[in-house]
Amino acid sequence: MSGAGLTPAKRAANTAIGFVALLGVSWTIVAILTSSRADPRWLSLTLLLTIGIFFTATGMYAWARRPDSWFGLQMSLTGLSWFLVSLAASDDDVIFSLGYAFNSLYAALMAHTLLAFPTGRLQTRAERRVIAVAYAIVLIGPLLLLSVTPTPADLPRNIFLVTPDEGLSDAGQTLLRATLLGVAIVVTGMLVARWQRATSPQRRLLAPVLWCGVATTAALGLSLAGQLAHLPDDVLNVFDFTGLFIFASVPVAFLSGIVRQNLSSGQSVGRLVARLGDGPGRGPNRLRDALASALRDRSLAIAYWLPTSGPARAAGEGRYVDANGAPVALPEPGSGRSFTLVEHDGRRVAALIHDASLDEDPELVRAAGAAAALTLENERLDAELRVQIAEVRASRARLLEVVTRERRRIERDLHDGAQQRLVALALTLGIAENQVEADPEQARALIREARDEARLALEELRELARGIHPAILTDRGLGPALEALASRAPLPVELSTVPQERLPAPIEGAAYFVVAEALANVAKYAGATHAEVSVQRLEGHAIVQVSDDGVGGADPAGGTGLRGLEDRLSAIDGRLAVFSPSGRGTTIRAEIPCSL
């Protein structure tokens, strides 16, 4: 297995583990060769050595295969701990004593490895507490026990012995075995509980190792229970050898799971390609079902990437939607869900949202995504079209509402303003006509009053017309129109940049009304002391920006003015963005394509 995916730190750690494993094997062989005691433990030592090699080699392979997971390191450390047990076969005092001091460490490491599968990290606080207790028991308990336990004359000297006390030693052994039995029962229960709450993809991943782990902890518990019950040595030996064989099955189960996973991945991707190659039945549900079947995750969902238009597209801005165009949020870390991005020809196409357990087989997910990339791109285009159609329909409905509301406003303004003045003008002229012969002076006064009414009516009509489309914009262009708009604003407005050349009439009209609406909002809501307006051409777009130093916190969805601007801009493929952090002012930015 190539180490190309390993970081330098993990490559060095792998080398160190390999060296320590070699050292452990060598030390174990030395311990066996230096033992002059010929008894059935030779078979036990052979099994211990085999188990240690299996665990260490499997752990190194797992770490090389998934450098981002610590499970391989955990399994390798578990393998190394088995070499320590075999040290008790030596006739050397120090090696013999160390072997007995660490002869239970494998149990805690084994429990840690099983509970941490497949990520190498314990998932819950309860698991961390149980494993912490297990380490405390296997590291402290044997040392305390050795401090009061004398060794028989035919065994090497116990270097940890402080005060021999056989009664205390027997009680300590019973307590140590009882606590280890309790830990084994709890760990077994946790493994069973994990299986019960696992999703289908998680069960497929956990099955080989988890059930071997349950059998392992059960075998350990049975052996400890037999020791507590003082069963005959022959029965205990059967329990011990059975447990060792079960222990040896854990790395075998892990390797078989990897092999089965690799074979299954190839078959799943092959079936996916075959299903996608079938012409009839094309559609988002068929694609989702095919991917869900290939990944064996019925909860799988597809989020299609919709890039934004305009200059922001180059910055990679966009959003995810489902096949119907509804917004989709990608899952957060720790939610039990994960996602894998799919690209086609270097462009982001979609995200496959799946069970987090599939992160342990990233090659399968990536292969499935690559096989379906072209189909996903086609479905993405369909989703984008559906979103655009829905947005056009909604925009048309809002524009119709705006037009109706504007028509009613003009009708109301004409009725309440110019129309009333024209009615008064007609009445005044009628009275003046009746007074021409009887009281010429009074008639002249009434005519002067009528002239004033006509002038005011004309001013109101001009003001109303300016609100619909200012004449200065048509006659002189955007720059002078914005200067006039800024001069009428109730606060200082700096007009920093405006193109000198004329823009197409729809562009100038859209830019003008963006500035007008923005300045109206500044005057009404911002509490600002200053505003700045700029219009510039950039990459085929007119960029209109209005900024103020007000209170910020503007909500584009909170009023109809900005929504109306969005609809006006969308009609010419424009885009409106509002940046309004609380306490830091507001910036309204419009991007309007100039190729009209």
N, C-alpha and C positions, 0 to 999 in steps of 0.2 A: 504494500500500500504506500503510495507516494505521500511524502510529507509536505507537498507544495502548499497545502492550506494551513500549515501550522505557523504560528507566530514564533519568533526566535525564543521567547520565554518558554513556550510549550514544547518546542523542539528540544531545548536544553533539559526541560523537566522529563521528557520522554527518555532522553539519553540517561539521565540520572536514575530513572526508574529501572531502565534496562540494566544499568550497572548494579543497582541495589538488588535487583532480582537475581542476577548472576552471582552476586556475593551471597545472597540468601541461600541459593541452591548449593553453592560451594560450602557454606557454613553448615548446612544441613547434612551434606555428605560427610564432612569432617566429624560432625557430631555422631553420625551413625558409625563411622569407621572407628571412632575413639571409644565406642561403647563396647564393653566386654560382656554385656548382659544379653544372653540369647533367650528371648521369650517371644510370645505372640505379638509383642509391640512392633516387631520388625515389619509385619504387614501393615500395621497402623502407620508406621513412619513412611512407608512407601506411598500409602494413600495420601498422607499429609503433603509429601513432596509433590505428588501428582496434582493435588488440588491447588496448591500454591502456584505451580507452573501454569495450570489452566486459567486461574483467575488473573494472574499477572499478564500473561500473553493476551488473553481476551480483553483485558482493560486497556492495554497498549493499542490493540487494534481498534477498539471502540473510540479511543481518544484521537487516533490518527484519522479515523473516518469522520468524526464530528469534533473538530478542535474547539468549537464554541461551547461544548458541553463538558461538565466536570465529572460526568458519570464514569468515564473511562479511568480517570485518575483514582476515583473512589474504589473502583473494582480492583485496580492494580494494588492499591494499599491493602485491600482485603486479602489479596493473594500473598503479599509479603508477610502478613501477620501469621499465615499458616506455617511459614518457615520457622517462626519463633517457637511454635508449639513443639516442633521436633527437636529443639535444643535440649529438652529435658532428657533425651536419650544419651547425652554425653556423660563421660566419667569425670570431666573437668568440673571443679567446684563452681567456678564463675558461670560457665556456659549452662551447666545444670540448673543453677539457681535462677538465671535469667529466663530459661525456658519455662520454669514453673511460675515465675513472676508474671509472665506475659501469656500464659497458656489459655487465658479466657478473652484476650483482646480481640481475637477473630470473631467472637460472638457479637460484640458491639459493632465492629466494622461491618459484619454481615448484615445486621439489622439496619444499620445506616445505609448501606448500599441498596438494600431492597426497598426501603421507604423512599430513598432519593431517586429511584428509577422513574423515568428515563433521563431526567435533566441533570441529576447530580446534586439537586438542591431539595432540602426538606420543605414541604409545602405549607404546613400548619404549625402553629405555636405548640400544639399538643405533641406533634411528632418531634419537634426540637427539644421539648422537655424530656420526653421519653429517652431519646438518644443521649442527651446530656447525663441523665441518670445512669444509663447503661455504661457510658464511658467511665463515670465515677466509680461504679461498682467494679468493673474489670481492671481498672488501674490502681485503685486504692485497696480494694478488698483483698486481693492476693498478697500484697505486701504486708498488710496487717496480719493476715493469716500466717504467712511465713515467719513473722517475727516471734510467734509462739509455738511453731510446729517443728519438733525435732525430726531428723531423718533417720531411718533405720541404718544399721551398721553397714549393710551391703550397698548403700547408696552414697553418692558424693555428699560433701558437707554443704549444709544450707548457710550461705554467707549472710542471709538476712535475719538469721535467728538472733533474738535478743534474750528472751526469757522462756525456756521450754515450759509449756503448760498443755498437757494432752487434753484435759477437760475443756479448756478454753478453745483449743484447736478444733476439737470435735464440734463444739457449739458454733464456732466461726464457719466451719465448712458447711454445716447445715444452713446457717443464715445466708451464706453466699449462694448456695444452690437454690434456696427458696426465692431470693431476690431475682436471680437470673431466670428462674422459672416464671416468676411474675412478669418480668420484662418480655419473655418469649410469648406468653399468653397475650399481653397487650399488643405486641407487634403483629402477632397473627390476626388479632381482631382488627387492627388498623388496615392490614392488607385486604382482608375480606370486605371491610367497609369501603375501601377505595374501589374495589371491583364493583360493588353494588351501586355506587354513585357515578361510575364511569359511563361516558357516552360510548356508542358503538365503535367509533374510530379509536377511542382510548382503550377499550377492551381488546381490540385487535392487536394493539401495540403492547399492552400489558400482559396479555394471556401467558406467553411462554415463561416469562421470568416470574410473574406474580404467583402463579400456582406452584412453581418449584420453590419459590420463597415461602409460601404457606407450608409446604411439606417440610422445608428445611427447619423453620422455626418450630413446627410441630414435633419434628424428630428431636430437636435439641431439648424441647420441653419434656418429651417422653423420657429421654436419657436422664435429665435432672430429676424428674419425678421418680424414676427407678432408683436413683442414688439415695433420694430422701427416704424411699420405702425400704432401703437396705435389701434390695433383691439380690439373688445369687450372682456371682461374678460372671457365670456363663451367660445369664440373661442380659446383664449389663453390657457384656462384650457384643452380643447380637445387636443391642440397641445402638452401641457406639459405631459398629461397622456399617449398620444400616444408615445411620445419620451421615457418616462420611461419604457413602456412595450418593446419598441425596444431595449433600453439599457439592459434590463434584458435578452434579447435573445442572447447577445454576449457570455456569459459563457455557456449558453445552447448549442449554436452552436459549441463552442469549445469542449465540452464534447461529443456531438453527433459525431463530427468529429473523436475524439479518438476512440469511440466505433465502428464507421464505419470502421476506419482504422484497428483496431484489427481484426474485422470480415473479412475484405477484405484481410488482410495479411494471415490469415489461409487458405482462399480459394485459394489465389494466389499460395502459397507454395504447396497446395494439387494438383492444376492443373499442377504445374511444375513437381512434382514427377510422376504424371500420364503420362505426355508427355515424360519424360526421360525414363519411363518404356516401352514405345513403341519401339520395336526392330528396325524396318526398319527406314531408313533415318538418320542413325547416321552420324554426321559430325559437324565441328565447327560452320557452319552457323545455323544448326538446334539448337545447344546448345545455341548460342547467341540469336536466336529468342525466344527460350523458356524462357530464363532468362529475356529478354527485355519485354516479355509479362507478366511474373510474377511480375516484378517490375514496369510495366507500363511506361517504359522509352525506347522509340525507339532509343535513341542515345547511348544506352549501348554498351560498348566494353569490350572485354576480353583481358587481358595481361597475358601471361603465363610466369612463372618464370623458367629461365634456370640457374642453378647453375654452377659455374666454376668448372673445374677439378683440381686435385692436392691438395696440402695442403691448398690453398686458399678456397677450398670448405667448409672446417671445419669452416672457419671464416665467412661463410654466404655470400660470394661474388657471384655475378651473375648479370643477366640483364633480362629485360622483353622483350618479343617478341609477335607478333600477331600469328595467326594460320598459316601464311605463312612463319614465321621466321623473319619478318622484325622487327627492333628495335622499341620499344614503350616507350615513356616517360610518367611517371605518372603526373597527373595534379598538378599544384601549388595551394596553398591556395589563395582564392580570384578570381580564374579564372572562377567560376561558375560551375566547374566540381569537382568531388571528387572521391575517390576510397575506396574500402573495400577489405582487404586481405582475402584470402580463404586458409585454411590449411586442410590437410588430414593426419591423423595419426601423428600429430605434425610437419609435414613438410609443408613449404610454397609451394602452388600449383599455385596460380594465383591471379590477382587483378581484381576486377570488377570495371570498370571506368564508373561512372554514373553521373546523374545530382546532383548538390550539395543539392538540396531540399530533396533527399532521406536520407541525414544525420539526418533529423528530425524523421525518422522511422528506426533506425539502426537495430531493431529486425527483421524487414522484410528482409533487405538486408543480415543480417547474416544467417537467416533461409534459404533463397534461396541459399546462398553460400554453406551452410552445406548440403542441399539436393542435390546439383549438384557437391559436392566435388569429388566423385569418378569419375564421368564423366569428370570433369575438369582435374583430374589427368591423365586419359587416353588421353585426347586431348593434355595435356601438353607433354606427352611422344611422341605423334605423331609430335607435333611442334618441340620438341628437335631433333627427328630423321630427320625431314626435314631440320633443321638448320645444322645438322652434314653432311647430304648429300650435301647440298649447299656448305658448307665449304670445304668438300673433293674435290668437283668438282673445286671450285675456286683454291684450293691449288694445285691440279694436273695441272691445266692450268698454274699457276705461276711456278711450278716446271719444266714443259716442256719448258716454256720460259727461265728459268734460265739455264737448261741443254743446250738448243740451243745457248744461249748467251755464256755460258762457252765453248762450243765446238768451237764456232767461235773465242773466245779469244785464245784458245789453238792453233787453226789453224793459227791465225795471229801471235802469238808468235813464233810458229815453222817456219813460213814463214819469218818473219822479223829477227829472231835470229839464231837458230841452223841451219836452212836450208840454210841461206845465208853463214854461216861459212863453212858448208859442201860443198857448191858449190865452194867457194873460195879455200877450201882444195883440191878439185878435180882438179881445174885449176892449182894450185901451183904444185901438184904432176905431172901433165902432162908436165908442163914446165921443172920441174926437170928431168923427164925422158928424155926429148930431150937434156938436157945439161950434162947428165952423161958422155958421151965420149968426147964431145967438151970442156967442162969446168967443171971438177969434183968438183972444189971448189965452183963454183956457184950452182951446183946441191945440194951439201951438205947444203949450206945456205938455199936453197929453201925447202929442206926436214925439216930443223929445224923450218922454218916458218910454214910449214904444220903441224908439231907436235904441235906448239903453238896454231894453229887454232883448231886442234882436241881437245886439252885440254880445250880451251874456249867453244867449242861447247858442250863438255861433262859437263862442269859446268852449262851452260845454260839449258841443258836437266835435270840435277839434280835439279836445282832451279825450273824449271817448274813442275817436278814431285813432289817436296816438296809442291808446291801450290795445287796440286791435292790431295795428301795424304802423309804427311811426313813419311819417313821411321822410324824416331826415335819414332814416336807414336806407330807403329806396333811392333818395336823391344823392346822398353824399357818402354812404358806405358805413361800415361797422365802426371805424374809429371815431368819427364825429358823433355817431349815435350813442356810443358808450360814454363819450365825454359829456354829452348832454344828460345822460342818465346819471352819471356820477355827480354832476353839478346839482341835481335835484335831490340827491340822497341826504338824509338828516344827519349824517356823520361824515368825517373826512374819508374820501375814497381815492386811493392812488392807482392810476391807470399806468401800469409799468410797461407792458409790451402789447402791441397790436400790429398785425401785418399791414404793410402799406398798400399792398395790392388788394383789389377787390376779390372777394370770394363768391362762389355761386350763391344766388339769392336764398335758397333753402338753408345753406350753411350759415349765412349771416343772420337770418331770422332765428335759427335755433340758438346760435351763440348769444344773440341779444337777449332772448327771453330767459336763457340760463342765468345771465348776469342780473337781469331784472328781478327774477324770482329769488335769487340768492341774496341780493341787496335788500329786498323786501323782508326776507327772513332775518337778516342781520339786524335791521331796524326794529323788528317786532320782538325777537326772542333772544338775541345773542348777548345783549348788554355790553356790546363792544364799543371801543373808542376809535377804532380805525379798521379799515378794510382795504384789501389790495386785489386788483383785477389784472389778469394777464391772459392774452390770447396769442398762441404761436402755432406755427405749422411744424409737424414732426412726423416723419415717416408716412406721409400721405394722409395725415389726420390734422384736424384743427383741435388743439388742446386748449380748452377754456378752464380757467381756474380762478376761483374767488375764495379768498382767505380772510378771516377776521381774528381779532384777539379777545373774543368773548368768552363766555363760560363753558362752551362746548356741550357735549352730551346730546347733540341733535339726533333724532330718530327719523330716518328717511320714511319709515312706514307710518309715522304718527300723523301725517297731514297729507292733503291732496295736492299741494303745490309741487313738491318734489316728485311725487308719483306721476303727476301730469307731465313733468319734464322728462321723466324716464320714458313715458309712452311717446312723447313728441320725438325724442332722440331715437328710440327703437324703430320708429317709422322710417328713419333714414340710416339705419344700421349703426346708430351711435350708442354710447355707453355712458352712464352716470355713476360716479362713485362719491361717497360721502365719508370723510374722515373727521371724526368729532370726539376725541378723547375728552373726558370730563375735566374741566378746568384748564384746558389747553387750546381753546378756540376751535373753529370749524373750518374745514377746507372742502369745497365742492369742486369736483373735477369732472369735466365732460370731454369725451373723446368722440369727435365727429369726423367720419370719413369725408375727404374732400373730392373724391372722384365721382361727383354727381353731375 
